[in-house]
Amino acid sequence: MRKKYLLLTFLTVCITFGAFFAVKPLNAEANAVAEIAMELTTETVLKEGNADARLPMASTTKIMTALIIVEDCNLDEVITVPDKAVGVEGSSIYLKKDEQIDIRDLLYGLMLRSGNDSATALAIHHSGSVEKFVEVMNARAKKIGAEHTQFKNPSGLPDNEHYTTARDLCKIACYAMRNDTFKAVVSTRNYKGKFRTYANKNKMLYSYEGANGVKTGYTVKAGRCLVSSAERDGMDVVTVVLNCPDMYERSKALLDNSFNNYKLLNLSESAVYSSGTILCSLSKPCKIVVRNSENLDFKVIPLTENTKIKKGDLVARLEICDENGLIFSENLYSI
């Protein structure tokens, strides 16, 4: 009887510990349920973990809201705050009924202070209603290539049908950070506008060299979420961590890994290559991400034996290989 009891106790302990380890995040080492790092211009993935899991993203939602406003609206336009934007749940810039404020101050309040009331005011200004604005958000996300994202509101308030993936959110952020106006907003530490003054809540801007954005987020359901961007030595890297208690430290680690191990190689259209006796070049500048430690092999592959060619004719292909094989291929034209 005692042996049977000890066996049952042992099995119970094993099952308990097994369940404990089974529910750990896939990226337990990172302490994040999902994460990704991308080079901004090429969207080359530098590191990822569980990056395609559909998860809530809290106020990092506002990256899409801000992008739409920057692309579509006159930031100097002054509006009257609508009733529906007053007293919105969650973080706030404390808008008042019938208050006069310009779109620019609302935009900075959205991204620096994460104002849910600002998100509502901007959505109504843009589309006439929050519901119509959400339709625009989802259409714009698909256009950018975020195929596994669904927005239900412009602020990131909890909703079972409001979700993204780390990969999708990083694509959206990369796209947004290529917009100079958006980048200027999210990289601002302190803002003084015509109607409001804000300090940015994003601690990455104060604690990481080269940091230039983008947005924090938190709800009980989503956990701590952070989209970060930084530039060093001519390379911009964007990272996303979702449901990560140590979101700042993990984001710094992802950025450090990217800058320590990768570099951006710029291929100029003015560089001259030789295909036999024919001089040629790329038709446009190109960029590729390569590992710092890798030796690269440049090959010019002739595509024609005709020596009677004119300027601009396709004559060869440039191939670049690393230790694992082909990483770049592009046509070369006579010059």
C-alpha positions in Angstrom: 0.0 0.0 0.0 2.8 2.4 0.9 4.6 1.6 -2.4 1.5 2.3 -4.3 1.1 5.6 -2.5 4.7 6.6 -3.2 4.2 5.7 -6.9 1.1 7.9 -7.1 2.9 10.8 -5.4 5.8 10.5 -7.8 3.5 10.4 -10.9 1.6 13.4 -9.5 4.9 15.4 -9.2 6.0 14.4 -12.7 2.7 15.4 -14.2 2.7 18.7 -12.3 6.3 19.6 -13.5 5.5 18.4 -17.0 2.5 20.7 -17.2 4.6 23.6 -15.8 7.2 23.1 -18.6 4.6 22.6 -21.2 3.0 26.0 -20.8 6.2 27.9 -21.0 6.4 30.3 -24.0 8.0 29.0 -27.1 10.7 31.6 -26.6 11.1 31.0 -22.9 14.7 32.2 -23.0 13.5 35.6 -24.2 10.6 35.8 -21.8 8.5 36.9 -24.7 5.6 35.0 -26.2 6.5 36.3 -29.6 9.3 38.4 -31.1 11.1 39.4 -34.3 13.9 41.7 -35.5 14.0 43.1 -39.1 16.3 45.3 -41.1 14.0 48.2 -42.0 14.6 48.8 -45.7 14.8 45.2 -46.9 12.6 43.7 -44.2 15.2 40.9 -43.8 14.4 38.9 -40.7 17.5 38.9 -38.4 15.9 36.9 -35.5 12.5 35.5 -34.7 10.6 33.4 -32.3 6.9 32.4 -32.5 6.6 35.3 -34.9 3.4 34.1 -36.6 1.3 33.5 -33.5 -1.9 35.6 -33.5 -1.8 37.8 -30.3 -3.3 41.0 -29.0 -0.9 44.0 -29.3 -2.4 46.7 -27.0 -1.4 50.2 -27.9 1.1 49.3 -30.5 -2.1 49.3 -32.6 -1.6 53.1 -32.7 1.3 52.7 -35.2 -1.3 52.0 -37.9 -3.6 54.7 -36.6 -0.8 57.3 -36.8 0.4 56.1 -40.2 -3.0 56.6 -41.7 -3.3 60.1 -40.3 0.2 61.1 -41.4 -0.5 59.8 -45.0 -4.0 61.2 -45.4 -4.6 64.3 -43.2 -3.5 67.9 -43.0 -1.7 68.0 -39.6 -2.2 71.7 -39.2 -6.0 71.5 -39.4 -7.7 72.6 -36.2 -10.8 70.5 -35.2 -13.4 70.5 -32.5 -13.2 67.5 -30.2 -16.2 65.3 -30.8 -18.3 64.0 -27.8 -17.3 60.4 -28.5 -13.6 61.2 -27.9 -14.2 62.5 -24.4 -13.7 60.2 -21.4 -12.5 57.2 -23.5 -11.4 54.2 -21.4 -7.7 53.8 -20.7 -4.7 56.1 -21.2 -5.7 59.6 -22.1 -4.6 63.1 -23.0 -7.7 64.3 -21.3 -9.6 65.9 -24.2 -12.5 68.1 -23.3 -15.8 68.5 -25.1 -15.7 71.1 -27.9 -12.0 71.7 -27.2 -10.1 73.2 -30.2 -6.9 71.3 -31.1 -5.0 70.6 -34.3 -4.4 67.2 -35.8 -0.6 67.5 -35.1 -1.1 67.8 -31.4 -3.6 64.9 -31.4 -1.0 62.9 -33.4 1.8 63.5 -30.9 -0.6 62.8 -28.0 -1.5 59.5 -29.7 2.1 58.4 -30.0 4.0 60.0 -27.1 1.3 59.7 -24.4 -0.8 56.8 -26.0 -4.0 58.7 -25.7 -7.0 56.5 -26.5 -9.2 59.6 -26.6 -6.8 61.1 -29.2 -7.1 57.8 -31.2 -10.9 58.2 -31.2 -10.8 61.9 -32.2 -8.4 61.2 -35.1 -10.5 58.2 -36.3 -13.7 60.2 -36.4 -11.9 63.1 -38.1 -10.5 60.9 -40.8 -13.5 58.6 -41.5 -16.5 60.1 -39.8 -16.7 57.2 -37.3 -14.5 54.7 -35.5 -16.1 51.8 -37.4 -15.3 53.3 -40.8 -11.8 54.1 -39.7 -11.2 50.5 -38.6 -12.2 49.4 -42.2 -9.4 51.7 -43.5 -7.0 50.2 -40.9 -7.6 46.7 -42.1 -7.4 47.6 -45.8 -4.2 49.5 -45.3 -2.7 46.6 -43.3 -3.4 44.2 -46.2 -1.9 46.6 -48.6 1.3 46.7 -46.5 1.4 42.9 -46.5 0.1 42.3 -42.9 -2.1 39.4 -43.9 -2.7 38.0 -40.4 -3.8 41.2 -38.6 -7.3 42.3 -37.7 -8.1 45.6 -36.1 -11.3 46.3 -34.2 -10.5 49.8 -32.8 -7.8 52.5 -33.4 -6.3 52.4 -29.9 -5.7 48.7 -29.0 -8.3 48.3 -26.3 -9.1 44.6 -25.6 -11.2 42.8 -28.1 -11.1 39.1 -28.9 -11.1 39.8 -32.6 -8.3 42.4 -32.4 -5.0 40.8 -33.1 -1.7 40.7 -35.1 1.5 38.7 -35.3 5.0 39.9 -34.4 5.9 39.5 -38.1 2.9 41.6 -39.3 3.4 44.3 -36.7 7.1 44.6 -37.7 6.1 44.9 -41.4 3.7 47.7 -40.4 6.3 49.4 -38.3 9.0 49.2 -41.0 6.7 50.7 -43.5 5.7 53.5 -41.1 9.3 54.3 -40.2 10.1 54.9 -43.9 7.7 57.8 -43.7 9.8 60.9 -42.6 6.9 62.6 -40.8 5.9 59.5 -38.8 9.6 58.9 -37.9 9.9 62.5 -36.7 6.9 62.0 -34.4 7.9 58.8 -32.7 11.5 59.8 -32.3 10.6 63.0 -30.4 11.4 62.9 -26.7 9.6 66.2 -25.8 7.0 68.0 -27.8 5.6 71.5 -27.5 2.7 72.2 -29.8 0.2 75.0 -30.3 -2.3 73.4 -27.9 -0.5 70.7 -25.9 2.9 69.7 -24.6 4.0 66.1 -24.1 7.0 64.0 -22.9 7.5 60.6 -24.7 6.8 57.6 -22.4 9.0 55.3 -24.6 12.1 54.6 -22.4 14.0 53.2 -25.3 14.6 56.7 -26.6 16.5 57.6 -23.4 18.3 54.4 -22.8 19.5 52.8 -26.1 22.0 54.4 -28.4 20.5 55.1 -31.8 16.9 54.5 -30.7 14.4 56.5 -32.8 11.0 54.9 -32.1 8.4 53.5 -32.0 5.6 52.5 -29.5 4.8 50.9 -26.2 1.7 49.0 -25.3 0.1 47.2 -22.3 -3.2 45.6 -21.3 -3.8 42.7 -18.9 -4.6 40.4 -21.8 -1.8 41.5 -24.2 0.9 41.9 -21.6 3.7 44.3 -22.2 4.3 44.9 -25.8 7.0 47.1 -27.5 7.9 48.0 -31.0 11.4 49.5 -31.1 13.6 51.0 -33.8 17.3 52.0 -33.8 19.9 53.1 -36.3 23.7 52.4 -36.2 26.3 52.5 -38.9 23.8 53.2 -41.6 21.5 50.2 -40.7 18.0 50.6 -39.2 16.6 47.7 -37.2 13.0 47.3 -36.1 12.0 44.9 -33.3 8.7 43.6 -31.9 8.2 41.8 -28.6 4.6 40.8 -27.6 3.6 39.7 -24.1 7.1 40.3 -22.7 7.5 41.3 -19.0 11.1 42.6 -19.6 10.1 44.3 -22.9 12.9 46.9 -22.8 15.7 44.6 -21.9 14.6 42.0 -24.4 14.3 44.6 -27.2 17.8 45.9 -26.4 19.1 42.3 -26.6 17.4 41.8 -30.0 18.9 45.1 -31.3 22.3 44.3 -30.0 22.3 40.9 -31.6 21.3 42.5 -34.9 24.0 45.2 -34.9 26.7 42.9 -33.6 26.1 40.2 -36.3 24.8 42.0 -39.4 25.5 44.9 -41.6 23.7 46.6 -44.6 25.6 46.4 -47.9 24.8 49.2 -50.3 25.2 48.3 -54.0 25.4 51.5 -56.0 24.1 51.8 -59.6 27.3 53.8 -60.4 29.5 50.8 -59.6 31.0 49.4 -62.8 31.3 45.7 -63.6 32.8 43.8 -66.5 31.2 41.1 -68.5 34.0 40.1 -70.8 34.8 43.3 -72.6 31.5 44.9 -71.9 31.2 47.4 -69.1 27.9 47.3 -67.2 26.1 48.4 -64.0 22.9 47.9 -62.0 19.8 49.8 -63.1 19.1 51.0 -59.6 20.8 51.0 -56.1 20.2 47.8 -54.1 20.6 46.9 -50.5 21.3 43.5 -48.9 21.9 42.4 -45.3 24.9 40.2 -44.7 26.6 38.7 -41.7 29.6 40.6 -40.5 31.7 37.4 -40.4 30.9 36.1 -43.9 33.1 36.3 -46.9 31.2 37.3 -50.1 31.8 36.1 -53.6 30.8 38.5 -56.4 30.2 36.8 -59.8 29.2 38.4 -63.2 27.3 35.9 -65.3 27.3 36.8 -69.1 23.8 36.6 -70.7 24.8 37.4 -74.2 27.7 36.8 -76.6 26.7 39.7 -78.9 29.4 42.4 -78.9 27.2 44.8 -80.9 25.1 46.2 -78.1 23.9 49.7 -77.3 23.7 51.5 -73.9 21.0 50.0 -71.6 21.0 46.5 -73.1 20.8 43.6 -70.7 24.2 41.9 -70.9 24.8 40.0 -67.6 23.6 39.1 -64.1 25.4 40.0 -60.9 25.3 37.2 -58.3 26.5 37.4 -54.7 27.1 34.3 -52.7 27.9 33.8 -49.0 29.1 30.6 -47.3 25.6 29.1 -47.6 24.9 30.0 -51.3 23.2 32.7 -53.4 22.0 35.7 -51.4 21.6 38.3 -54.2 20.9 38.2 -58.0 20.2 41.2 -60.2 20.5 42.1 -63.9 23.4 44.2 -65.3 23.0 46.6 -68.2 25.6 48.0 -70.6 26.8 51.5 -69.9 
